Structure formats: structure tokens, C-alpha cells
Amino acid sequence: MMRLNRAVPLLQTGKLLKCKPMAKQDGILPIKGTIDNISFYKTEDGYLARKKGGVDAKRMATDPAFERTRENGAEFGRAGEASKLLVKSLRSLILQASDSKMISRLTRAMGKVIKADITNPRGKRNVIDGEAELLQDFEFNIKGKVAATIFAVYDANINRVTGQLKIDMPSYVPKQMITAPASTTHFQLISAGVEVDFEKKTFVLDTAASGVLPWDGALTPALSLVHTVTVNSTHPLFLALGVLFFKEEGGIQYPLKNGTFNGLALVKVNGL
């Protein structure tokens, strides 16, 4: 027999949208499908249930009572599109260092960027007129944060006039300044400078990386990771820094845990 948690009365009274958006299935045999206008489905958070239905689409699109809903929907969609474009621009790095909920977290952060737009009215606010700088320090892998991994001092700088984005890192001792997971023998620093045109949905990307370095007690050489995008660009510029971990076996460095511990973050943002 299948039973739901305490949200069941909300489903029965039709007040699901006001009190709780979904109920968690708690039975021995979770089910998928629809029963009595209740949908049962599986997510990465477990088996859930929710009441079907909602406001008629035509009414939602024209009724003045739903104007605020339409405004929020338009801006949420804009945040989603902007997030996907930023992820696409950094895809080669993100594939190595991200978590399963990264897109939803980035969309929420992008929503804050849009809400900071004081030029346009609600519903028409956008990333370009918002505050892209609010994305600075965004972590693409919540399980491997750069802020909790790289303690070596570095300078992140964006020069819009020259189109140069640069990370300078003085010499440091890896075992003291890089927090690494168990069995790590080597690591690598990666970075990217990217210019994103959110209107035309295009971007300019430049990537760089250190060599694969031993994670030991010896001083590393000073490092400069330099990127070049369009000179005097009029688009938001992003500088990302990440770290990858490896385990050496038989003279070959193998990625550790398929990227679970790798980190990547936006360490500098210039939104113009």
C-alpha cells in the first residue's frame, strides 16, 4: 500500500498551491503516473506527488489579475536563457567541475542580476541593464567550492580597454594552499575569460591552464593565466578559475572521482 506524507490533506482540499507545492511519497512501492488528478513522479530528490491543474492559459495571458505573474514569468524565462548561454560559453570547463543543480542555482543568481535593473519596468528588466557583478564568486560545483579549495593568494583582473582578463598567482606550497581530496597526487589550475553578448546570444571564449602539478610540499613557480577577448568590448566580461585533481598510477594522471571534487568559480565579473 502506498501512502503520502502529511501534505495529503492539502491535496484533498485542493490547497496545494497555497501551502505546499508537492508531497513526498513515503510508501514501500513508490508509483509513477496519475490517479484522481494527482500526478506521481520520480526526481533526484525522491518520488513526489502533486495535484494537476491550474489557471487556463488564455486567462493567464490576458487577465489583468495575472499581470504580475506574467511579468515574473517573462523575467524568469530571461534569467533561464541567460544562464544557459553563460553555461554554454564555459561548457569546456563546466563539464569538468559542476554539480547536478548548477543550472537551477545559476538561474536564481541570474534572476537577482535582472531584478537589479533599475532602467526598465518590471517584466522588461534584463541582464544587460542589471548588475552582472552579482554573479561574482558563483560556484559551479557546490561540492567542490574554489573558495574552500584554493587558498593561495591570487589577483584576478579585467581590463576592458585592452580586452585582457588575467589571473596572477605568486609562488605557493600546494599542500599548504590547495585543499585536496584523499589520494590526490597531482592537480591542475584552469581558467577562462569570456565575453558574452546576451542580446545576440553569442560569446568570445579564451581558456588557459597550468601544467599538471604535483600536490606536495615544494614551492610552485609563479603563474599567470592570461586571456584575450574583444578590445573595448561593450558586453559583460567573466573571469573563471578552477582546479582539477588527479591520482597518478603507473606514471599516468587519472582524473579523481570523475570530477566530483573539482572546483570552478567566477572570480571576477565586469558587467559594464
C-alpha angles and dihedrals in degrees: 000000000000123000134179130223125255092296090079095094088055089056092048094050094046093239096118096119093052099047114019128002096211144006126226118234110235104180133115091246109038113202138210126211137051129304124174093343093311118118120214118197144157125246134168086265092058137266113331139183133206139172116258123228138059143169118327110265094231092051091047090054098047112020111104088217089070097047092110090049090053091049092051091046093052093051093044089053090049091051090050093051092047091049092051091051093050090048090048091052092053096034096121090059098035091056087066098043122028141100130233094258097044095111094052091047091049092048090054090049091048088051089060089051090054094045089056089065106112094172100072132047123253112290093028099059114122145184096258094057092036130077108279088176087077086076091065111118092021109156117216093196113044089188093055108034117187089216089060095040111041112056096159111116114253139165119227115196137175120197106190094184095058095030091235123142114186144179118199118191122181122216116293143165110257097211089053100040106030118064105212134183122250116286093025113148100163141019140188133209117221131186144175139196114206136181113202127198102199092184098054092030094233134123145190115222132190121178135190139176142191120237119271100277131199114252097227144112098279124106115258122223116260110270135213121187108192128188133184128205132159116325112245091003117189093205133087114279125210130193117197130191127191144167131219126197130215141184118214118222123168092352093305124112111223122195109255118243093340093287098311092133099035117115135210128174142167100249097176132022130182113186097176 
